[in-house]
């Protein structure tokens, strides 16, 4: 049970809860209408930047081949900073490796920052990174950058983690949707345009003529 000695503390707490709830609701509603993973990522960074009143926000996905974090979407950061160089997810800020949030109060005084000079030039003071997880696998990272020093609270971290989780699940769903759509298009091409004069469907439709239809019984 949380006790408030000052009515203003209770009011501030309730306001924060409202902001967090509104952020989750708005983001979930927006990305539920997306059909592309990149669209989900862009919607996420825009909403997170606004909700946290941050300088910028970025979404990265892990490239298993190069062992780097590839930028998928960003909002609020300059092209110069975004193109500063490769980000190695196995070495520096390890939110995308260890599946734990990483909060850095001063980017100029933390060895985990790979490009401190570029961060200073960009006007970044603090950074919060949380893993993007889908189906119990780490697929990337969500990073929030602030202009002023930011000592993020547990609630801030929890909100960022929740958003990252929603983002990861939504991107996976979009990939599945695109995969199903591609499969349907392939089947359409196999069946030919003439078969669409009827809206009836049987289990044997779409099976090449050279294949014994009986195998569909299994």
N, C-alpha and C positions, 0 to 999 in steps of 0.2 A: 504494500500500500504506500502511495506517495503522498506525503504531507507537504502542504504549501504554507509557509509562514507569512507570505505576502500575497494578497489577492492578485497583484500584478503578475506574480510568478505563475499562478494558475491560469490567468488569462493568456499569458505568452505561450504556455504549454498547450492549451487548447487551440490557439492560433496555429502553432506548429503542426499539430495533428491534422488540422483542417487543410493546411498547405500540402502535407504529405498525402492525404487522402485524395485531394483534388488532382495532384500530380499523377498518382497511380491511375485514377479514373480517366483522366484526360488522355494519358498515354495509351492505356489499354484500349480505349474507344478508337483512338486514331489508328493504331497499328492493326487493329482487327479488320480494317478495311484495306490494308496493304496486300499486294499480290507479289511483291518483289522484295528480296532480302535487303537490297540497298535502300529501298524506300523505307523499310522498317528502321534501319540504322540511322538514316537522316532524320526521321521523325523523332527518334530517341534523343539524339544529340540536341536537337532544337528544344525539346521539352525539358531536358535536364538542365541545360544552360539557363533557361528562363526560370525554372523552379528554384535553383540554387543561387540565382543572380550571379552566376559565375562569369569569368572572362571567356571561357570556351569549354567545349566538351568534344571528345573524340571516341569513336568506336573502332577497335582493331580486331582482326581475326588472325589466328595463328596459321602460318604457312608451315606445314609439317616438313616440307622439303628443304626450305631455307632456314628453318628455325628462327624466323623473324615474325614480328607483328606487322601485318599489312593493314594500312589505313583503309577503312571502308567508308567512313563518313566523319565529317568534322563541322563544327559551327563555332564561329567567333575567333578563330585563329588564322593568322596570315599564311599565304602560300609559302613564304620564305621559311617559316617555322615548320610547317608540315613537310617540307622537302629537305629538312636539315640532314637527313641521313637515315640509314636502316636502324630499326629498333630490335634488339636481340632479346627475345622473351626469356631465354634460359639464363641470362646473366645479370641484368640490372633489376628494374622494378619487377618483382616476381609474382604479381597478382595473377598473371596468366600461367604460371607454372605451379605455384604452391596452393592455388585456390583460396587465398586469403586476401582480404582488403589491405591496401598499403596507403597510409596517410603520411605525406611529407610536408612538414610545416615550412621549411626553408629550402627551396630548390638549389640555392647557392651554397648550402652547407650540408649536403647529403651525398655520400659517395654513390648512391644508387642512381642518381641522375646522370644519364649518359651524355646529355648536351646542356650543361649548366649555363654556359655563356649565351647560347642561343635562347634559353629560357629567360634569362635576364633581359636580353635585348627585346624579347617578345613582351616583357612586362608581366611575367608569371612569378608569383611568390610562393604559392602552395599548390599541392596536387593530391588528389585522391584517386586511387586506382582500385577497381574491383573486378573480379573475374566474371566473364560471361560463360555460363555453364548451361549445357543442354544434354539431357539424357546421361547425366553424371559424368560428362566429359567437358573439359575446358576447351572452349572453341575460340576464346578471345579475351579482350579486356575493354572495360569502359573507364575512361579517365576524365576527371573534372579538374579544370585549371582555374585558379582565382588570381585576381590582380593584387588583392590585399592578403596579408598573412591570415591563414584560416586554420583555427584549431577545431576541426570538425568533431561533432558530437556523435555519440552512439546512434542516435536517431538519424543523423545525416548518413552514416555508413549503412544503416539498415535500409534506408530509402534507396540509396544508390545500388545496393545489392538486389533489392526487389526489382528495380527498373532493369538492371542487367539481366536478371533471370527472365523477365518478360521479353526482353529484347532477344535473348537467345532462343527461347521457345518459338517466338514469332518468326524469326529468320529460318528456323528449321521447318516450320509449317509451310512457309512460302516456298522453300526448296522442294518440299514434298508436293505442293500444289503444282509447281512448274514441271516436276517430274511426271506427275499423273497426266498433266495436260499434254506433254510431249508424247507420252505413251498412247493417249487417245488419238492424237494426230497421226501417229504411225499406224494404228489400227484402222483409222479411216482410210488412209492411203492404200492399205492392204486390201480392204473390203471394196474399195472403189466407190465412186460417187453415185452410181445407179442404185446401190443398196439403200440409199437414204430416202427413197420414195415412200417407204413404210416406216412407221415408228415402232414396229414390233421387233422384239429381240429374243434370240434363243441362245442357249449355251454354245452352239456350234458356230455362231457367226464370228467372223474374223479369223477362223482357223484355215490355214492354207489347204487347198484341195488335195495336195499330196500327202496330207496327214490324215490318218484314219480317225474319223469323228468319234469313234468309241473311246479314245483316250480322254475325251472331255468328261466322260462319265465318272472319272476319278477325281 
